[in-house]
Amino acid sequence: MPEGTGNQKDGHLCPFCKTKSLETAATLPKVRGDGLGAQFDLKTIAGCRACVRKQLVYQSLTASLDGWTSPAAIVANPIMITYGFVRATTVRKDVARVRRLLRAAGVDDPEDLRRPVRIAYGLAAALITSDGKVYPEEVQVASSIGKDLFSDFDEEEFLAVAEARRDLPTPADLAIMLNDIVDEKTKRAVYKYLVAIAAADDEVAPEEHAMLRMIAENLGLTEPGRGFDRSV
């Protein structure tokens, strides 16, 4: 069997090149200025080995251009950039990590892809924890709405996915990873769920608006730049 085609029958394709298998993942620390201090984030990148290497280099180059907005960031950013470039040279095939990543997103095996609620767990958990914090009221809202929209929504399953949030990519990156795995009907059902969570307080913040738009684009539900559309 040619390299890079082993998982295609299951739909687990690299979200970047869309031709090779989803075969490895890497976590890249990033820093951004926050007043005089800095905020540190972890970005998980999943794909084929070649694309993960390219993304690590690209993200490190991006940080070298915009990661200098506070004194603390100026100190930390060179370390982060160096790590990113070095990490790009050490990317290896890691199917076990990919399986853990999919499991964290609520996808334990190919059968889970037939259940929209399993995909909803991962994206909803990534959305409500994207700021690095978990607020009980957000989890409760997500659970309540999920029970209304999905007949097989299981609060314990959802909480288990939310607790594994450290293994999740950002919501937008997770949407890229899932784009070629799930069908159109599932994407729309899950996106409707995410919109309902964001609008639960009767106001969609600009940051939520931008995130939802990016998720829709990365799921292939809108044309790039089309904008936020509740009807998707």
C-alpha positions, 0 to 999 in steps of 0.5 A: 500500500503506498505511503499516505493512503492507509487511512483514506478508506476511513476518511482520515485525511490530512486537512491541509493537503487532503491527499495523504493520511492524518498520521501525526500531530504536534503541539506548538507553544505560542506567546502573545503580548498582554499589557506588560505581560504575556499570554501563552497558548498551545496550538495543536497541528494534525496532518500528514508529516510533511504538512505538519512540518510546514505548518510548524515552520509557518506558525513560527515565521508568523510569530517572528512577525507579530509576537513582540507586543509586550516586554514579556513577549519579547523575552519569551518569543525567541524561545518559542520560535526556536522551539517551533523550527526545531520541532519541525525537524523532529516530526515523526509518524505518530498514529497513537497521538492521532487516535488520542486526538480524535478520541479527545474530539469525541471520535473513538472509532469510525462508527462514531462518525455516523453520530453527529452528536459525537462530532458536536461534543468535540467542537462544542468543547473546543469552542467553550474552552478556547480561552483556556478556561472552563466556566461551569455555566458555559458547560451547563448551557452547552449540555442543555442545548445539546439535549434539545438538539440531539436525542442521543446527547449524553452529558457524561460523554460531553463532560469527558470530552470537555475535560480532555480539552488540553488535547484538542486543537482550536475550534477552527483547526478541529473543523479543518480536521473534521471537514473531510471526515463527516458528511454535510448533514452532520456538519450543518447539525453541529454548526447549528448547535455551536451557533445556539451555544454562542447565542445563548446569552442573546448576544454573539460577541465579535470574537464568537462571530469571527470564530463561528465564521471561521468554523463554518468556512473550515467545515466547508459550509460557506465560501471564504469571507462570506461571513456569519450566517445563522441559517447555515 
